[in-house]
Amino acid sequence: MGEDKSINNSNVTRFMTILTLESLDMPLSSAFSILMFGIITYCLILFIQSMLLVTIVAKRELHKPMYILLFNLSICDIMGATGFYPQLFGSILSLSREISYPACALQGILIHLCGTGSLLFLSVMSYDRYIAICKPLRYHNLMTQGTLVKLIFMVWSTDFAIIGSVFSLTLSKEICRTNIVDTYCNNPSLMKLICEDTRVMNYYGLFTIALVQGPSILMVLFTYVKILITCRSTKQATSISKAMQTCGTHLVVFLSFEINTFLLLISHRLEAVSPHLRRAFGVSVIIFPPILNPLIYGLNTREIRQTIFKFLQRKIYFT
């Protein structure tokens, strides 16, 4: 939507600057259909995620580590979807891709908090499954309420500390461009607005990625190797089946998230990658996990599925 516009930061403060997001490249005749599809998708995400949250809170039998961690994963999904969809709706309704710098920064922070938090919680969930399957007799001693609270606090504090430090570096720099080279705001696209040397910020960004991704991948790899060994050594077919079903759903969610995130990170680091491909990776990270996570992970869990179905049957009966 035009070339980069220069900003005189001495006259206009950065936080009063209006930025321009990448064009949606959609015909005006399709705007209404896309808007309706987006609203339905967002409402579906809120409905499914809220149903999952309420079910876990209301059902005392679900007050277990795995479900409490799933509860936090749902919060991450809602955070990311809320950071993305309302701004998209505003763009379509106003027929404008303009966004204020503070709103852009807020959207980026919410989406990054969602991504990092999701990865960390999926890693902790793999540890929980490892203890439950490989050390079942010690599970209640190892995964106590105190331990669970510490793990959740550690994840959220790490999430906010890392994303806070990354965005503090980015937002402290002066900008001389206003074109966001993506369909939504994120840290890489905000960094591209800066005209001064960003090598230190790039190195720090790579360090934080390695800091989060490295231990998470190693933890999931370690826990699943141990789970596989335990399943092969046990003679109980029912235990193996239940363990593999539970772990299989977690592994599908984790791998899909990791592959999509990896492709997105690579697309931002390599200039040769097509902008259309980069935008596709970026949007898929936001759209699919909030819908698939509760369906693959939550509704595939017998206790949650039965509770939700009973609740819906009761509502239908009384209406």
Summary of the structure (lengths in Angstrom):
residues: 319
radius of gyration: 21.7
end to end distance: 50.9
largest distance: 74.2
contacts: 971
relative contact order: 0.13
helix: 78%
strand: 3%
